[in-house]
Amino acid sequence: MRVFAGSLGTETNTFSPLPTGLDSYRESCYFPAGKHPDAPQFVAAPLWAARRQAPARGWTLTEGLVAFAGPAGPTTRVAYETLRAELLADLQAALPVDMVLLGMHGAMVADGYDDCEGDLLVRVRSMVGPGTVIGVEVDPHTHLSRAMVENATLIIAFKEYPHTDVFERGEELVNLCARVAAGEIRPVPAVFDCRMISMMHTSREPMRGFVDRIQAMEGHDGIVSISPIHGFPWGDTPDMGTKVLVYADGDQARAARVAEQLGREIIGFRDRLAPGAMGIEQAIEAALTEPRGPVVLADTADNSGGGAPNDSTFMLRRLLERGIDRVALGPLWDPVAVSICFNAGEGARLALRIGGKIGPVSGDPLDADVQVLRLCRSLVMTGLGGGPTGLGDSALVQVGGVQVLLTSQRQQAMGTDMFTKMGCDLSACRLVVVKSSQHFYASYSKVATRVIYVDGPGTLTSDLGSLPFRKVQRPKWGIGSDAT
């Protein structure tokens, strides 16, 4: 059997001030056809799974483009059309194929394209014909569209948030697509639209039990696959929102019944989904009441994983104003400050302007006297699924009582080793402030005495009603007055 695998995507915050161009992909994750390294990459799980399985299955595997950019604003038209053309040319060169496996995000928006994944899948289907199996792995923070569902044979979303099951879902996708190609199953899709949007942490109830139950349902009574689609709140597209995608074996009516049943269950507990974030002052006060640390404070509004700049100074400024010590904070994106620290050298003391570079959502730059504690070229932390995630050249600086991790690549906090590799002892900290919404949790919850979600100013505000949505289908529970 002839198989083609590749990846293209990003998570687009349509309200982010940062454009996503070709350099954004090349600096984040860009591997031309056949150049994917011999190590698993978060964005290419279907390709990695196919590479592992191909020899035993006797497949001829062709590996195409793998390109992902860190979340930010809309992808430029030239970037999307250039990368789309490259991936489709790779596929054209591999034809004919029996199976296409794609790693996508599902919330990629480009100039002129509200549904990049749907657009790409329409083109892939027209190239390979109706008989070819097309399997797609997506993030649950996707805008699931009709074009995606109609042109893919099977779409599987990660079930966990934080996304700790990326590679398991990639293996599952490949296994199920192989069964489809062999004629063993015929997955038929159904989608139920919950007409809502919310954040759905699977690290706690009610989503923890919900995910456990749907996984127990898969593979029984004709149910092939179930994907809760959380939706991405900061993407202004017609398809944004929470949905349930179910595939049943040859039985559309059953798929529809199960999708509606599960969708209505989500609607029933939607009031319990929000993590209960606090404002900056309230969060600091709550953290300081804990008898011991470290207490982890998640700066959710400045999470680059959702398209924020990762350079806001609101939290850092308040901690310094209050004179709180034994604090670690990061990663804070500031390549200019990092470069200055490298020029100064470890141990140097200097006046440094930190953060606040992008605009009002980042706050004002912070001017402070700092000491350079540690420098590292190409710092790498443990990312989702255990894979490596680069932070670029990085500097750990002491600012008052706060150790700040400055990085030259925009990236949210995931592994605790981003601090420990720089010599920062988290066990000695009262507070650890991470710029992340939830992906930090898998690692940091193991060392935290308490985790507090902080809703400060920033690009990823939880006050969705304050955002200028124009394309979202209304009403939608969770957005301003629609939440009633």
Disulfide bonds with the S-S distance in Angstrom:
none
